[in-house]
Amino acid sequence: MFGGGAAPILVLSQNTKRESGRKVQLENISAGKAIADVIRTCLGPQAMLKMLMDPMGGIVMTNDGNAILREITVQHPAGKSMIEIARTQDEEHAGTVPAGENNCVSPIINSNTPLDITDRKKVLDVIRSCVGTKFIGRWSDLACSIALEAVETVLLEENGRREIDIKRYAKVEKIPGGTIEESTVLKGVMINKDVTHPKMRRYIENPRIILLDCGLEYKKGESQTNVEILKDTDFTRILQLEEEQMQKMCEEIITLKPDVVFTEKGVSDLAQHFLLKANITVLRRVRKSDNNRIARACGATIANRTDELKEDDLGDEYFCFITKCKDPKACTILLRGASKDVLNETERNLQDALHVARNILLEPRLVPGGGAVEMAVSQALTEKGKSVEGVAQWPYRAVAQALEIIPRTLIQNCGANTIRTLTALRAKHATGVCIAGGTTWGINGETGELADMKNLGVWEPLSVKLQTYKTAVETAILLLRIDDIVSGSKKKGGYENILDHVICGKDPAAVYDYNTTSWRYSVVVPVRFSSSGSDTVTMLYTFMCKTLCVGGMNRRPIEVIFMLEYKE
């Protein structure tokens, strides 16, 4: 940029990297394709698993797209944007579709198959078709029953409006050992806590429950307090005041005659003594989320102070192990499995089943799966593009070609002839008038052959499809409208500058690559630096570096210990 005297005016820092024009758009498209290639083989019944190494050195084996993208670290801003969208897509469902996108999805909005949610068998069949491609598919009957039972438990209907908050009120607890068949739904709350005193009761039927958001211990002053003691009885009096304060708090609780007290804070030994004498069981340091679920399960109200407690705050529903509540509206899914890896993958698959069941109960409308919807919408857009003249027909063609990616990927993952099968499917839909004409033909994910999804029983929730198309179109528009990328570079300082003076031997054990910002090796190694200091100092320095994972897909921090030796 130049001023009036033709002198350059620096707006951006010299360390700032800027790219613009057509190159940026092509890079954004390439980044999106790279993200898609990572999870392309995870689609369909013949999906493959990915083995990833998390930042802590653990191993994640999954075919869940969101879980895979969550574990990898992407440098390109467009790739990061797509990963964030994938995280949102994993939980959200469509509400309204903007008018500009209505042209793309109108074939499935205007014609879909309603579902009778009172028919439990049909609902289970839909959930089974959505999770049958996962690792948990071999136990699909059990998983679908657990998911539907959990969603029905937390379902809340008020004033004709349905609310299903599975994130807050349907918690998954994993206990290693046993078999997956031992997994079940506890209609209540399970917490990993024990009573504060060994003599307190552990099994209570039909209890009265108090939930507290305050501690049962003496609260010290928030600021520094100085106490001047003039005689020996003053110190004893201070202790008596603390004891009287604790006794007063416990008496306020005992007055309501509860059986169990849950608190999110601590409980002093003195409070345990008073409550034990009153035969009251106490559990301390309960999580806020668990306390909220207990309140919803047993009908109690969380109190912030003991002097604010009243009879209406108590919960008195029947529970055992905080379960078997009457109309609990909160539940705990207890998962059993042989190992932590199996439990983690089972939990991820079960979360998908829970979201499918939730979407079905909130909006019981279905569309055929197996790529039938994508091919039907693609065919409709192709026909629509023929009626438009000029460059205005290009967006229709582009979206139509993009939608064919789903059936093409299903065919490729099955190992079938992609061109021949896709051409046959395109011909099937060309003879009908998309879904409105009754064309529900798609790809059989097991064999790669054409099949009628209606007869095969493969259905998907309409709300999920709408959200998918909405997100895809908005993301494409967002990335294509970017014509400039400005990125600032971090200043190098400290030990990174010293690395320029590394004296490497014949076989260096650690080499720093500035291009990839990573170390080639990560071991305990002595490294010698040249410095202008007058003293020879040997120090142990722990450096968190970055190294490339297997396959170059992930970057994870590795703790590397170097022996730094400074010499004049």
SVG drawing of the C-alpha trace seen along z (x, -y; Angstrom):
<svg xmlns="http://www.w3.org/2000/svg" viewBox="-51 -13 85 74">
<polyline fill="none" stroke="black" stroke-width="0.4" points="0.0,0.0 1.4,-3.4 0.8,-6.9 0.6,-10.3 4.4,-10.5 4.5,-7.0 6.1,-5.7 4.9,-2.3 2.6,-2.1 2.9,1.1 -0.5,2.0 0.3,5.6 3.3,6.8 6.3,8.2 5.8,11.5 2.3,11.8 1.6,14.2 -1.1,13.2 -2.7,15.2 -5.4,14.0 -7.2,14.7 -8.0,17.9 -5.2,19.7 -7.0,19.3 -10.2,20.8 -8.4,23.8 -6.6,24.4 -9.9,24.2 -11.4,26.8 -8.4,29.0 -8.6,28.8 -12.2,29.8 -11.5,32.8 -8.6,33.9 -11.0,33.9 -13.5,35.9 -10.9,38.4 -10.1,39.2 -13.6,40.4 -14.7,41.6 -14.1,45.2 -16.2,44.9 -19.5,44.8 -21.9,47.8 -22.1,51.3 -18.7,52.1 -17.1,49.2 -13.5,49.6 -12.1,48.5 -9.5,45.9 -6.8,46.2 -5.8,42.9 -3.3,41.8 -4.7,39.2 -2.6,36.5 -2.0,38.5 -0.6,41.5 -3.7,43.6 -5.2,45.3 -8.7,44.7 -10.3,47.2 -13.5,46.0 -15.4,45.5 -17.4,42.5 -16.6,39.5 -17.0,36.9 -14.8,38.9 -12.1,39.2 -12.2,35.5 -12.1,34.6 -8.9,36.5 -6.9,35.1 -5.2,31.7 -5.6,29.7 -3.5,26.6 -5.5,25.2 -8.2,22.8 -10.7,24.3 -10.1,27.8 -10.6,26.5 -13.9,24.9 -15.2,28.2 -14.2,30.0 -16.1,27.5 -19.1,28.0 -18.9,31.8 -19.0,31.4 -22.1,29.3 -23.7,31.7 -23.2,34.6 -25.7,33.2 -28.0,30.7 -31.0,31.4 -32.8,29.2 -35.3,26.6 -36.2,24.5 -34.6,24.5 -33.7,21.1 -35.6,20.2 -32.4,20.3 -31.8,24.0 -35.4,25.0 -34.9,25.6 -32.4,28.4 -34.4,30.2 -38.0,29.6 -38.3,33.1 -37.8,34.7 -39.6,32.0 -42.8,32.3 -42.8,36.1 -41.6,38.2 -42.9,41.2 -44.5,40.4 -43.7,42.8 -46.1,43.9 -44.0,43.4 -46.5,45.5 -45.4,48.5 -42.3,49.5 -41.3,52.2 -41.2,49.7 -39.2,47.1 -36.7,49.8 -36.3,50.8 -35.5,47.2 -32.9,46.9 -31.4,50.3 -31.0,49.3 -29.1,46.1 -26.7,47.9 -26.4,51.2 -23.2,50.1 -21.4,49.4 -19.3,51.6 -22.3,52.1 -24.3,53.5 -23.9,57.1 -25.8,56.1 -28.1,53.8 -31.3,55.1 -29.9,54.4 -28.5,51.0 -31.7,49.9 -33.8,50.9 -31.5,49.1 -31.4,46.0 -35.2,45.9 -35.9,46.6 -33.4,43.9 -35.0,41.3 -38.5,42.2 -37.4,41.8 -36.1,38.3 -38.9,37.2 -40.8,34.2 -44.1,32.9 -45.3,29.5 -48.1,27.5 -48.0,29.6 -44.3,29.2 -41.8,32.0 -38.3,31.6 -35.7,34.3 -32.4,33.3 -30.2,36.4 -27.0,34.5 -27.9,33.4 -30.3,36.2 -29.2,39.4 -25.7,40.1 -23.5,43.0 -21.5,44.8 -18.8,47.3 -17.7,50.1 -15.0,52.4 -15.6,56.1 -18.5,58.4 -20.1,58.5 -22.0,55.9 -25.2,58.0 -25.1,57.0 -25.6,53.3 -28.8,51.8 -30.7,48.6 -31.1,47.5 -34.2,45.4 -32.6,43.0 -29.1,41.7 -25.8,43.6 -22.9,41.6 -19.4,42.8 -19.5,41.7 -19.5,43.4 -21.0,42.3 -18.8,40.0 -18.8,42.2 -18.6,46.0 -21.4,46.4 -24.0,44.5 -26.7,46.5 -26.0,47.6 -29.3,49.1 -32.4,47.0 -35.9,47.5 -38.3,44.7 -36.0,42.0 -36.5,38.3 -33.7,36.5 -32.1,33.1 -29.9,31.6 -27.5,28.8 -25.3,26.5 -23.4,25.4 -20.8,27.1 -21.5,28.5 -18.3,27.1 -17.2,23.9 -16.8,21.1 -13.6,19.1 -13.4,15.5 -12.7,14.5 -10.1,12.0 -7.3,12.3 -8.6,12.0 -6.5,11.3 -7.8,12.5 -6.2,11.2 -6.4,13.6 -6.0,12.1 -6.6,15.1 -6.5,18.8 -10.3,19.2 -10.6,17.1 -9.2,19.8 -11.6,22.4 -14.5,19.9 -13.5,19.6 -13.6,23.4 -17.0,23.4 -18.4,20.8 -17.3,22.9 -18.9,26.0 -22.1,24.0 -22.3,22.8 -21.9,26.4 -24.5,27.7 -26.9,25.0 -26.6,26.0 -27.0,29.6 -30.1,28.9 -31.7,27.1 -31.3,30.2 -32.3,32.6 -35.5,30.6 -36.8,31.8 -36.0,35.4 -34.3,36.4 -32.7,39.8 -30.1,38.8 -28.2,35.5 -26.3,34.8 -24.0,31.8 -21.7,30.4 -19.2,29.1 -17.4,30.6 -18.6,32.0 -16.6,31.6 -16.0,34.3 -18.2,32.5 -21.1,32.3 -20.7,36.0 -20.9,36.7 -24.2,34.7 -25.8,36.2 -24.7,39.8 -26.3,39.4 -29.6,38.5 -29.2,41.6 -28.8,39.4 -26.6,40.6 -24.4,37.9 -22.6,37.9 -20.3,35.0 -18.6,33.4 -21.3,34.5 -20.9,33.1 -23.2,30.3 -24.6,32.2 -25.3,35.3 -27.0,33.1 -29.3,31.7 -30.1,35.2 -30.9,36.4 -33.2,33.3 -35.1,34.2 -35.2,37.9 -36.6,37.7 -38.4,34.4 -36.2,32.4 -35.1,28.8 -31.5,27.9 -31.0,25.5 -28.1,23.0 -28.3,22.5 -29.3,24.7 -31.4,21.9 -33.5,21.7 -34.6,25.4 -38.3,26.1 -40.5,29.1 -41.3,28.5 -37.6,28.8 -37.4,32.5 -37.7,35.3 -39.6,38.3 -40.0,40.6 -39.2,44.3 -35.6,45.1 -33.1,47.8 -29.5,47.0 -31.1,43.8 -33.1,45.8 -36.6,47.1 -37.9,43.6 -41.6,42.9 -41.5,41.0 -37.9,40.0 -37.2,38.0 -33.5,38.8 -31.6,42.0 -28.2,43.6 -27.1,46.0 -24.8,48.6 -22.4,50.1 -20.3,53.2 -17.5,54.4 -14.3,56.4 -11.9,53.4 -11.9,49.6 -11.5,49.4 -14.6,51.5 -16.5,49.4 -15.4,46.1 -16.5,47.3 -19.8,48.7 -20.5,45.3 -19.9,43.4 -22.2,45.7 -24.8,45.5 -24.7,41.7 -25.6,41.9 -28.5,44.2 -29.7,41.8 -29.7,38.9 -31.6,40.9 -34.2,41.9 -34.5,38.3 -34.9,37.0 -37.6,39.6 -39.7,38.8 -39.4,35.1 -40.1,35.3 -41.4,38.7 -40.8,38.3 -38.5,40.6 -36.8,40.7 -35.1,43.8 -31.4,44.3 -28.7,46.0 -28.1,43.0 -31.7,43.0 -32.5,39.5 -29.2,38.1 -29.8,39.6 -33.4,38.4 -32.5,34.9 -29.7,35.0 -32.1,36.1 -34.6,33.3 -31.9,30.7 -30.6,31.9 -34.1,31.6 -34.5,28.2 -31.2,27.0 -32.4,28.0 -35.2,25.4 -32.8,22.6 -30.7,20.8 -27.2,19.5 -24.8,19.7 -27.7,19.9 -28.0,23.6 -24.4,24.3 -25.2,24.3 -27.9,26.9 -25.4,29.1 -22.7,28.7 -25.0,29.6 -26.4,32.5 -23.0,33.9 -21.9,33.4 -24.9,35.3 -23.9,38.4 -20.8,38.7 -22.9,40.6 -24.1,43.5 -20.7,43.5 -18.9,43.9 -21.2,46.7 -20.4,48.5 -16.7,48.0 -16.7,49.3 -18.4,52.4 -15.9,53.0 -18.5,53.1 -18.3,51.6 -18.7,47.9 -19.5,46.6 -21.9,49.4 -23.8,49.4 -24.1,45.7 -25.3,45.4 -28.0,48.1 -29.1,46.2 -29.2,42.9 -31.4,44.6 -33.7,46.0 -34.4,42.5 -34.6,40.9 -37.6,43.2 -39.5,42.0 -40.2,38.5 -37.8,38.7 -39.3,39.8 -42.7,38.3 -43.1,40.8 -42.2,43.7 -38.5,44.1 -36.8,45.3 -34.0,47.2 -30.6,47.0 -27.4,49.0 -27.3,52.1 -24.4,51.3 -23.6,55.0 -23.4,56.1 -23.1,52.9 -26.1,53.8 -29.2,51.8 -32.0,52.4 -35.4,50.8 -34.8,49.2 -38.5,49.5 -38.3,53.3 -34.9,53.4 -36.1,51.4 -33.3,48.8 -34.7,45.4 -33.2,42.2 -34.8,39.4 -35.9,36.4 -34.6,33.9 -31.0,35.3 -31.1,35.1 -32.3,31.5 -29.6,30.5 -27.0,32.3 -28.0,30.5 -28.4,27.2 -24.9,27.5 -23.3,28.6 -24.7,25.8 -23.9,23.1 -20.3,24.4 -19.8,24.5 -21.0,21.0 -18.9,19.8 -15.7,21.4 -16.2,20.2 -16.7,16.6 -13.3,16.5 -10.7,14.7 -8.1,13.7 -6.3,15.5 -4.2,13.5 -2.2,15.4 0.3,14.1 3.4,16.0 4.5,16.5 7.6,14.8 10.5,17.1 12.2,16.7 13.8,18.4 15.1,21.8 13.8,21.9 16.4,19.3 19.2,21.3 18.2,24.3 19.9,22.4 23.3,23.0 22.8,26.8 26.1,28.7 24.9,32.0 27.1,35.1 27.4,37.8 24.1,39.4 21.9,36.6 19.2,37.9 17.0,34.9 16.6,32.6 14.1,29.7 12.3,29.1 11.1,25.5 8.9,26.3 6.8,28.8 7.5,27.4 8.2,30.9 11.0,33.0 12.1,36.0 13.0,38.0 11.8,37.8 14.3,39.3 16.3,38.3 19.4,36.8 22.2,34.4 22.2,31.4 25.1,28.9 24.5,25.2 27.0,22.4 26.3,19.4 28.0,16.1 27.7,16.8 30.8,17.0 29.8,20.0 29.2,23.6 25.7,24.5 24.1,27.9 20.3,27.9 17.4,30.3 14.8,28.8 11.4,30.3 10.2,29.3 6.7,30.1 7.3,30.6 5.2,31.7 5.7,34.9 3.9,36.4 1.7,39.4 1.7,42.6 0.3,41.7 0.9,37.9 -2.7,37.4 -2.2,36.2 0.1,34.0 0.4,34.8 2.6,33.3 5.4,35.5 7.3,34.7 11.0,34.7 13.8,34.2 17.0,32.6 20.3,32.0 21.3,28.5 25.0,27.7 26.0,24.1 29.6,23.2 31.4,20.0"/>
</svg>
